[in-house]
Amino acid sequence: MFNIKKLFEPTDMTVGTPWKSIGLFSIPMVIGNIAQQLYSTVDSIVVGHYVGDNALAAVGSATPIFNLLLVLFIGISAGVGIMVAQYFGAKSREDLSKTIGSCITLTALASLLIMIITPSLTKPLLRLLDTPESIINDCAGYLVIMMIGVAGMAYYNILSGILRGMGDSFSALVYLLVATVINIVLDVLFVARLNMGVAGVSLATVIAQGISSVLCLRKLMRMQETFDLGRKELKMSKDHVMQIIKLGLPSGATQAIFSSAMIIVQSLTNSFGEMFIAANVIVMRVDGFAMMPNFSFGTAMTTYTGQNVGARKMDRVMQGAKQGTIMAVACSAVITGIILLFGKSLMGIFTDTQELVDMSYYMMSILAVGYIAMAVTQSLSGVMRGAGDTVTPMWISLCTSVLIRIPVAYGISWLTRTPELPTGRSECIQVSLLTTWVLGAIITFTFYKIGKWKKKAL
């Protein structure tokens, strides 16, 4: 008889059929990513319908800046996730305990730093990016609330990463589903009933993420059979903190590069006006759902590889890498087909403005095939990161996001300028992104085959 309690327990991915382990781990991840994407999607739907298209554009313009400010936590999360997976696979209780304890304390310090420094920087940064005056106040208000409440977001993402590193993707899913329901209820309450506007959606997100982080911490406190978490472990261990930074810095830098490139391209996006900005927000919300299998399989491959590298089972790593990538590509192909068939209906969820629906569907159709390429990139990057090689994916991201995307976007914009289109054709944004994804997949596959990542285990 099936025991539901097993779903909430750590999973040893060093035994059993690789594709089954990866698939069973990925399913809660996909569902969880759907729930997480609902945060920003519901925000956009509520704002678009109850406040207006300019408010929708404001939320979208704030997102790249917010992502850039979160790179500290992305780095910590990536580093600790790899270490937890490898130490769990190696059955090293002391190292596992010190890693988790050090991470919790490090996150508290990083959260405090961001809460103090960043609120005063938001408006100057928005002006630097030529954000339209019609949306700049809403953008700034949204960002300030998100920054003040950043600790809840940081702890959920990092603590759920620790749970996944030990093979427990189900608990993180349940807590995220709870937070998603709370977020939706608060969105409707704050925006539709209390008329709080853009500030209402950011406040709802902060509260919901805070609750999910408390639930994750409560779960970890009850896992004493797997690791220790007392005052001794919460005192930061220099060796383990340095290892977190060493592994996490390239991943944090990768996200910083990606977010910086988005901000630079956002400046170009802003030049096409509020209507294009709003359409781009809709595309990015649908894009979030389209990318879910890719990110889920990427995380699953990191955990799977980390545990098997820790257990010194490289044959299983290679077998799982092949099977996991095939599953990711198949899922992305299905989702791409759905987007192309039902895209206009999806876009219509966000706005009643037909021009926005048509514009966003056209933009999405340019990107569609790129999601299959991203399935390859995310899966094989996950394998390299799980083995401890976080530097190679960072350099690949640097080359594609900065050396390829930005010149392609601005180059097409400049080459297509006419008296009727003084800033060029707006398709430059999507074409540059598609180019980045396809070349990224080719480069990632090449470095995976070269195989230097196999020598990076802890």
C-alpha positions as CSV (number, residue, x, y, z in Angstrom):
1,M,0.0,0.0,0.0
2,F,1.3,3.5,-0.9
3,N,2.5,5.5,2.0
4,I,1.8,9.2,1.4
5,K,4.4,10.2,4.1
6,K,7.2,9.0,1.7
7,L,6.3,12.0,-0.6
8,F,7.5,14.3,2.2
9,E,10.8,12.5,2.9
10,P,14.2,12.9,1.4
11,T,14.7,10.7,-1.7
12,D,17.9,8.8,-2.5
13,M,18.4,9.3,-6.3
14,T,21.5,7.1,-6.4
15,V,19.4,4.0,-6.8
16,G,16.7,2.9,-9.2
17,T,16.0,3.7,-12.8
18,P,17.4,7.1,-13.7
19,W,14.6,8.4,-15.8
20,K,12.0,7.4,-13.2
21,S,13.9,9.2,-10.4
22,I,14.3,12.3,-12.5
23,G,10.7,12.2,-13.7
24,L,9.2,11.6,-10.2
25,F,11.3,14.4,-8.8
26,S,10.4,16.8,-11.7
27,I,6.6,16.4,-11.5
28,P,6.3,18.3,-8.2
29,M,8.8,20.8,-9.5
30,V,6.7,21.5,-12.7
31,I,3.6,21.9,-10.6
32,G,5.5,24.1,-8.1
33,N,6.8,26.2,-10.9
34,I,3.3,26.6,-12.3
35,A,2.3,27.8,-8.8
36,Q,5.2,30.2,-8.6
37,Q,4.5,31.6,-12.0
38,L,1.0,32.2,-10.9
39,Y,2.4,34.8,-8.5
40,S,3.4,37.2,-11.3
41,T,0.7,36.0,-13.6
42,V,-2.2,36.7,-11.2
43,D,-0.5,40.1,-10.4
44,S,-0.6,41.0,-14.1
45,I,-4.1,39.7,-14.7
46,V,-5.5,41.6,-11.7
47,V,-3.6,44.8,-12.5
48,G,-4.4,44.6,-16.2
49,H,-8.2,44.3,-15.6
50,Y,-8.7,46.4,-12.5
51,V,-6.1,49.2,-12.9
52,G,-5.2,49.4,-16.6
53,D,-2.6,48.7,-19.3
54,N,-0.1,51.3,-17.9
55,A,-0.1,49.6,-14.5
56,L,0.6,46.3,-16.3
57,A,3.5,48.0,-18.0
58,A,4.8,49.3,-14.7
59,V,4.9,45.8,-13.1
60,G,6.8,44.5,-16.2
61,S,9.3,47.3,-16.2
62,A,10.1,46.7,-12.5
63,T,10.7,43.0,-12.9
64,P,14.2,43.0,-14.5
65,I,15.5,45.4,-11.8
66,F,14.0,43.2,-9.1
67,N,15.6,40.1,-10.6
68,L,19.0,41.9,-10.7
69,L,18.7,42.8,-7.0
70,L,18.1,39.1,-6.1
71,V,21.4,37.8,-7.4
72,L,22.8,37.4,-3.9
73,F,20.1,34.9,-3.0
74,I,20.4,33.1,-6.3
75,G,24.1,32.6,-5.7
76,I,23.5,31.3,-2.1
77,S,20.7,29.0,-3.2
78,A,22.7,27.5,-6.1
79,G,25.8,26.9,-4.0
80,V,24.0,25.4,-1.0
81,G,21.8,23.2,-3.3
82,I,24.8,21.6,-4.9
83,M,26.5,21.0,-1.6
84,V,23.4,19.6,0.1
85,A,22.9,17.2,-2.9
86,Q,26.5,16.0,-2.8
87,Y,26.8,15.7,1.0
88,F,23.4,13.9,1.2
89,G,24.5,11.5,-1.5
90,A,27.8,10.9,0.3
91,K,25.9,10.4,3.6
92,S,28.0,13.1,5.3
93,R,25.8,14.2,8.2
94,E,28.2,16.7,9.7
95,D,29.0,18.5,6.5
96,L,25.3,18.5,5.6
97,S,24.4,20.1,8.9
98,K,27.0,22.8,8.8
99,T,26.1,23.7,5.2
100,I,22.4,24.2,6.0
101,G,23.1,26.1,9.3
102,S,25.6,28.4,7.6
103,C,23.3,29.0,4.7
104,I,20.4,30.1,7.0
105,T,22.6,32.7,8.8
106,L,24.2,33.9,5.6
107,T,20.7,34.5,4.1
108,A,19.7,36.6,7.1
109,L,22.7,38.9,6.6
110,A,22.2,39.2,2.8
111,S,18.5,40.0,3.3
112,L,19.3,42.7,5.8
113,L,21.8,44.3,3.4
114,I,19.3,44.5,0.6
115,M,16.5,45.8,2.8
116,I,18.7,48.7,4.0
117,I,20.5,49.7,0.7
118,T,18.2,49.1,-2.2
119,P,14.9,51.1,-1.6
120,S,16.6,54.4,-2.1
121,L,18.2,53.3,-5.4
122,T,15.0,52.2,-7.3
123,K,13.8,55.5,-8.7
124,P,17.2,56.7,-9.9
125,L,17.7,53.4,-11.6
126,L,14.3,53.6,-13.3
127,R,15.2,57.1,-14.6
128,L,18.5,55.9,-15.9
129,L,16.6,53.3,-18.0
130,D,14.3,56.0,-19.5
131,T,11.2,54.5,-17.9
132,P,8.2,56.5,-19.1
133,E,7.0,59.1,-16.6
134,S,3.5,57.7,-16.8
135,I,4.5,54.5,-15.1
136,I,7.7,55.4,-13.1
137,N,5.9,56.1,-9.7
138,D,4.1,52.8,-9.9
139,C,7.3,51.0,-10.8
140,A,9.2,52.5,-7.9
141,G,6.4,51.8,-5.4
142,Y,6.3,48.2,-6.5
143,L,10.0,47.7,-6.1
144,V,10.3,49.4,-2.7
145,I,7.7,47.1,-1.1
146,M,9.3,44.0,-2.7
147,M,12.8,45.0,-1.4
148,I,11.5,45.7,2.2
149,G,9.9,42.2,2.2
150,V,12.7,40.4,0.4
151,A,13.6,38.1,3.4
152,G,10.5,36.0,2.9
153,M,11.2,35.5,-0.8
154,A,14.9,34.8,-0.1
155,Y,14.2,32.2,2.6
156,Y,11.5,30.4,0.6
157,N,13.7,30.0,-2.5
158,I,16.8,28.9,-0.5
159,L,15.1,26.6,2.0
160,S,13.0,24.9,-0.7
161,G,16.3,24.5,-2.6
162,I,17.8,22.7,0.5
163,L,14.7,20.4,0.6
164,R,15.1,19.6,-3.1
165,G,18.8,19.0,-2.7
166,M,17.8,16.1,-0.4
167,G,15.4,14.8,-2.9
168,D,12.2,16.3,-1.3
169,S,10.5,18.3,-4.0
170,F,7.0,17.5,-2.7
171,S,7.1,19.5,0.5
172,A,8.3,22.6,-1.3
173,L,5.4,22.1,-3.7
174,V,2.8,21.9,-1.0
175,Y,4.1,25.1,0.8
176,L,4.2,26.9,-2.5
177,L,0.6,25.9,-3.4
178,V,-0.5,27.3,0.0
179,A,1.3,30.6,-0.6
180,T,-0.1,30.8,-4.1
181,V,-3.7,30.6,-2.9
182,I,-2.9,33.2,-0.2
183,N,-1.4,35.5,-2.9
184,I,-4.4,35.2,-5.2
185,V,-6.8,36.0,-2.4
186,L,-4.8,39.0,-1.2
187,D,-4.4,40.2,-4.8
188,V,-8.1,40.4,-5.3
189,L,-8.6,41.9,-1.8
190,F,-5.9,44.6,-2.0
191,V,-6.4,45.6,-5.7
192,A,-10.0,44.9,-6.6
193,R,-11.6,45.6,-3.2
194,L,-9.3,48.1,-1.5
195,N,-8.0,49.8,-4.7
196,M,-4.4,49.7,-3.6
197,G,-3.2,49.5,-7.3
198,V,0.3,48.2,-8.1
199,A,1.4,48.5,-4.5
200,G,-1.3,45.9,-3.6
201,V,0.1,43.2,-5.8
202,S,3.6,43.6,-4.4
203,L,2.3,43.5,-0.8
204,A,0.3,40.4,-1.5
205,T,3.4,38.7,-2.9
206,V,5.6,39.6,0.0
207,I,3.1,38.3,2.6
208,A,2.5,35.0,0.7
209,Q,6.2,34.3,0.2
210,G,6.9,35.1,3.9
211,I,4.3,32.4,4.9
212,S,5.8,29.8,2.5
213,S,9.3,30.5,4.0
214,V,8.1,29.9,7.5
215,L,6.5,26.6,6.4
216,C,9.8,25.5,4.8
217,L,11.8,26.3,8.0
218,R,9.3,24.4,10.1
219,K,9.8,21.4,7.9
220,L,13.6,21.6,8.1
221,M,13.4,21.8,11.9
222,R,11.6,18.5,12.0
223,M,14.2,16.6,9.9
224,Q,16.6,15.8,12.8
225,E,17.0,12.2,11.6
226,T,18.8,13.5,8.5
227,F,20.8,16.5,9.8
228,D,21.3,18.7,12.9
229,L,20.1,22.3,13.2
230,G,21.0,23.9,16.5
231,R,22.9,27.0,17.7
232,K,26.2,25.3,16.9
233,E,25.2,24.7,13.2
234,L,23.7,28.2,12.8
235,K,27.1,29.7,13.6
236,M,28.7,30.2,10.2
237,S,31.4,27.8,9.3
238,K,34.1,29.6,7.3
239,D,35.0,26.6,5.2
240,H,31.3,25.9,4.3
241,V,30.5,29.5,3.7
242,M,33.5,29.8,1.4
243,Q,32.4,26.7,-0.5
244,I,28.8,28.1,-0.8
245,I,30.3,31.3,-2.3
246,K,32.7,29.4,-4.5
247,L,29.9,27.3,-6.0
248,G,27.2,29.9,-5.9
249,L,29.1,33.0,-7.2
250,P,29.2,31.8,-10.8
251,S,25.4,31.0,-10.7
252,G,24.7,34.4,-9.0
253,A,27.0,36.1,-11.6
254,T,25.1,34.2,-14.4
255,Q,21.8,35.6,-13.1
256,A,23.4,39.1,-12.7
257,I,24.6,38.9,-16.3
258,F,21.2,37.8,-17.5
259,S,19.3,40.4,-15.5
260,S,21.8,43.1,-16.6
261,A,21.3,42.2,-20.2
262,M,17.5,42.3,-19.7
263,I,17.8,45.7,-18.1
264,I,19.9,47.0,-21.1
265,V,17.4,45.5,-23.5
266,Q,14.5,46.9,-21.3
267,S,15.8,50.4,-22.1
268,L,15.4,49.5,-25.8
269,T,12.0,48.0,-25.0
270,N,10.9,51.2,-23.3
271,S,11.7,53.2,-26.5
272,F,8.8,51.5,-28.3
273,G,6.2,53.0,-25.9
274,E,3.7,51.8,-23.2
275,M,1.7,49.6,-25.5
276,F,4.8,47.5,-26.5
277,I,5.9,47.4,-22.9
278,A,2.5,46.0,-21.8
279,A,2.6,43.4,-24.7
280,N,6.1,42.4,-23.6
281,V,4.8,41.9,-20.1
282,I,2.1,39.5,-21.3
283,V,4.7,37.6,-23.4
284,M,7.0,37.2,-20.4
285,R,4.1,35.9,-18.3
286,V,3.3,33.2,-20.9
287,D,7.0,32.7,-21.3
288,G,7.3,31.8,-17.6
289,F,4.9,28.9,-18.1
290,A,6.6,27.8,-21.3
291,M,10.0,27.7,-19.5
292,M,8.7,25.7,-16.5
293,P,9.6,22.2,-17.7
294,N,13.1,23.5,-18.7
295,F,13.8,25.0,-15.3
296,S,12.3,22.0,-13.5
297,F,14.4,19.5,-15.4
298,G,17.4,21.7,-14.9
299,T,17.0,21.6,-11.2
300,A,16.2,17.9,-11.2
301,M,19.4,17.2,-13.1
302,T,21.4,19.3,-10.6
303,T,20.0,17.3,-7.7
304,Y,20.3,13.9,-9.5
305,T,23.9,14.6,-10.6
306,G,24.9,16.0,-7.2
307,Q,23.7,12.9,-5.3
308,N,25.3,10.5,-7.8
309,V,28.6,12.4,-7.9
310,G,28.6,12.4,-4.1
311,A,28.1,8.6,-4.2
312,R,30.7,8.3,-7.0
313,K,28.4,6.8,-9.5
314,M,29.4,8.6,-12.7
315,D,27.9,5.9,-14.9
316,R,24.4,6.8,-13.5
317,V,25.2,10.5,-14.1
318,M,25.8,10.0,-17.8
319,Q,22.8,7.7,-18.2
320,G,20.5,10.2,-16.4
321,A,21.8,13.2,-18.3
322,K,20.7,11.6,-21.6
323,Q,17.3,10.4,-20.4
324,G,16.5,13.7,-18.6
325,T,17.4,15.8,-21.6
326,I,15.2,13.7,-23.8
327,M,12.2,14.1,-21.4
328,A,12.8,17.9,-21.2
329,V,12.9,18.3,-25.0
330,A,9.7,16.2,-25.4
331,C,7.8,18.4,-22.8
332,S,9.0,21.6,-24.4
333,A,7.9,20.4,-27.8
334,V,4.4,19.8,-26.5
335,I,4.2,23.2,-24.8
336,T,5.5,24.9,-27.9
337,G,2.6,23.4,-29.9
338,I,0.1,24.5,-27.3
339,I,1.4,28.1,-27.5
340,L,1.1,28.2,-31.2
341,L,-2.4,26.7,-31.3
342,F,-4.0,28.6,-28.4
343,G,-1.7,31.6,-28.0
344,K,-4.3,34.3,-28.6
345,S,-6.7,32.8,-26.0
346,L,-3.8,32.8,-23.5
347,M,-3.0,36.5,-24.2
348,G,-6.6,37.4,-23.9
349,I,-6.6,36.4,-20.2
350,F,-4.4,39.4,-19.4
351,T,-6.2,42.2,-21.2
352,D,-9.4,43.2,-23.1
353,T,-7.4,45.3,-25.6
354,Q,-7.4,43.4,-28.9
355,E,-4.3,45.3,-30.2
356,L,-2.4,44.1,-27.2
357,V,-3.6,40.5,-27.7
358,D,-2.5,40.5,-31.4
359,M,0.8,42.2,-30.7
360,S,1.8,39.8,-27.8
361,Y,0.8,36.7,-29.9
362,Y,3.0,37.8,-32.8
363,M,5.9,38.3,-30.4
364,M,5.3,34.9,-28.8
365,S,5.2,33.1,-32.1
366,I,8.7,34.3,-32.8
367,L,10.0,32.9,-29.6
368,A,8.1,29.5,-29.6
369,V,10.8,27.2,-31.2
370,G,13.4,28.6,-28.8
371,Y,11.9,26.8,-25.8
372,I,13.0,23.4,-27.3
373,A,16.6,24.8,-27.5
374,M,16.3,25.9,-23.9
375,A,15.4,22.4,-22.8
376,V,18.8,21.2,-23.9
377,T,20.6,24.2,-22.3
378,Q,18.9,23.9,-18.9
379,S,19.2,20.1,-18.6
380,L,22.9,19.9,-19.5
381,S,23.7,23.0,-17.5
382,G,22.0,21.3,-14.5
383,V,24.3,18.3,-15.0
384,M,27.4,20.5,-15.0
385,R,26.2,22.4,-11.9
386,G,25.4,19.2,-10.0
387,A,28.9,18.0,-10.6
388,G,30.2,21.3,-9.1
389,D,31.1,23.1,-12.4
390,T,29.1,26.3,-12.1
391,V,31.7,28.3,-14.0
392,T,31.1,26.9,-17.5
393,P,27.3,27.7,-17.5
394,M,28.3,31.2,-16.3
395,W,30.6,31.8,-19.2
396,I,28.0,30.5,-21.7
397,S,25.4,32.8,-20.2
398,L,27.9,35.7,-20.5
399,C,28.6,35.0,-24.1
400,T,25.0,34.5,-25.2
401,S,23.3,37.2,-23.1
402,V,25.8,40.0,-23.4
403,L,28.0,39.3,-26.5
404,I,25.2,38.0,-28.6
405,R,21.8,39.2,-27.4
406,I,22.5,42.9,-26.8
407,P,24.4,43.5,-30.1
408,V,21.7,41.6,-32.1
409,A,18.9,43.6,-30.5
410,Y,20.4,47.0,-30.9
411,G,21.8,46.0,-34.3
412,I,18.5,45.1,-35.8
413,S,16.9,48.2,-34.2
414,W,19.5,50.4,-35.8
415,L,19.4,48.7,-39.2
416,T,15.6,48.9,-39.5
417,R,15.2,52.6,-38.6
418,T,13.0,54.5,-41.0
419,P,11.2,57.9,-40.8
420,E,8.0,55.9,-39.8
421,L,9.9,53.8,-37.3
422,P,12.6,56.1,-35.7
423,T,13.6,53.4,-33.2
424,G,13.5,50.5,-35.7
425,R,11.4,47.4,-35.8
426,S,10.3,46.1,-32.4
427,E,10.8,42.5,-33.4
428,C,14.5,43.1,-32.6
429,I,13.7,42.2,-28.9
430,Q,12.3,38.7,-29.7
431,V,14.7,37.9,-32.5
432,S,17.7,38.6,-30.3
433,L,16.3,36.4,-27.5
434,L,15.6,33.5,-30.0
435,T,19.2,33.8,-31.3
436,T,20.5,33.7,-27.8
437,W,18.6,30.5,-26.9
438,V,19.6,28.6,-30.0
439,L,23.3,29.4,-29.8
440,G,23.2,28.8,-26.1
441,A,22.0,25.2,-26.6
442,I,24.7,24.5,-29.2
443,I,27.5,25.9,-27.0
444,T,26.2,24.1,-23.9
445,F,26.0,20.7,-25.7
446,T,29.5,21.2,-27.0
447,F,31.0,21.8,-23.5
448,Y,29.0,19.0,-22.0
449,K,30.5,16.6,-24.6
450,I,34.0,17.9,-23.9
451,G,33.4,16.7,-20.3
452,K,35.7,18.8,-18.1
453,W,32.8,19.2,-15.7
454,K,33.4,15.6,-14.5
455,K,36.4,16.7,-12.6
456,K,34.7,19.3,-10.4
457,A,33.1,17.2,-7.7
458,L,33.6,18.3,-4.1
